[in-house]
Amino acid sequence: MVSYEPLYRLLRERKITLQSLSEKVGYKPKSLSVILSRHQHITTSTLSKICEAMGCRPEDVFEFVNEAPEHKRVLFRKDWQYSSEEYVVVNWEKVLSDLKVKGYSMNKASVEMGKNGNWIALRKNRKYTKKTIIKQIADFLGKPIEEYL
């Protein structure tokens, strides 16, 4: 499997954001982020653009690994461009079943919490979630956060 961890390390070392790289490469920031964070394959022309923008070689952008890599970019978020926020893996099945028990759909609960209608639905599709977000949901349900981690 292809892993883009070398690129993330290079970005962190040079203190370059993924957004500024995407502007240099000519991609929308979200598109490049999705490709790299999900370890999807890129074309040689995209690889060439990334290497040109970063002034590096292809082996500085990706590596081959035997198994699916953990989403290590989350570790970079702690000390890099995003925030010092802690990210956690959430048991969304438990969250959703507790919402049903209380008589809430994801949309209704999101609105009750003062968020837009699909706020919870968007978060449940992510592998990692900000700890403050799951804390808000746990508080809304009246349960300790530990039940959902």
C-alpha positions, -999 to +999 in steps of 0.1 A: +000+000+000+011+035-007+017+058+023+022+096+021+038+099+055+071+110+041+053+140+025+036+149+058+070+148+075+085+170+049+056+195+052+060+195+089+098+200+087+094+229+062+064+243+081+043+243+049+006+238+051-013+214+029-034+243+017-003+262+004+010+230-013-024+225-030-023+260-043+011+254-058+000+221-073-032+235-086-056+213-066-084+224-044-071+220-008-099+196+001-092+174-029-055+170-022-062+165+015-087+137+008-063+119-017-033+120+007-052+113+040-069+082+025-036+071+010-052+069-025-031+066-056-020+097-075-011+101-111+025+107-122+016+142-133+003+150-098+035+134-083+056+156-106+037+187-096+042+179-059+079+172-063+083+204-083+065+225-057+084+210-028+117+207-045+120+171-037+122+136-052+093+110-055+107+090-026+103+121-004+066+120-012+055+084-007+066+050+005+053+015+001+042-003+033+029-038+039-002-029+058-026+000+059-009+028+078-025+044+108-037+079+102-006+094+116-014+128+103-035+133+134-003+132+154+010+161+134-021+181+142-011+181+178+021+201+173+017+215+138-008+236+118-041+228+133-043+230+171-033+213+203-067+196+203-067+159+211-082+136+185-099+103+195-116+073+180-153+073+188-178+044+191-204+060+169-227+030+171-231+037+208-236+074+203-263+068+176-281+041+197-281+065+227-296+092+205-323+068+194-331+059+230-336+096+238-358+100+207-334+120+186-323+116+150-288+128+141-303+159+125-326+167+153-298+163+179-275+185+158-301+213+157-309+209+194-271+214+201-272+246+181-254+231+151-265+227+115-287+196+107-260+172+095-233+181+120-233+147+138-237+128+105-206+145+091-185+136+122-195+100+123-179+094+089-144+104+102-120+080+117-107+105+142-128+131+160-119+161+182-123+152+218-142+185+225-168+175+199-175+141+214-176+158+248-203+181+236-224+152+223-218+132+256-229+163+276-260+166+254-268+129+261-260+133+298-234+106+298-196+105+306-174+109+275-156+076+284-187+057+273-181+067+237-144+062+234 
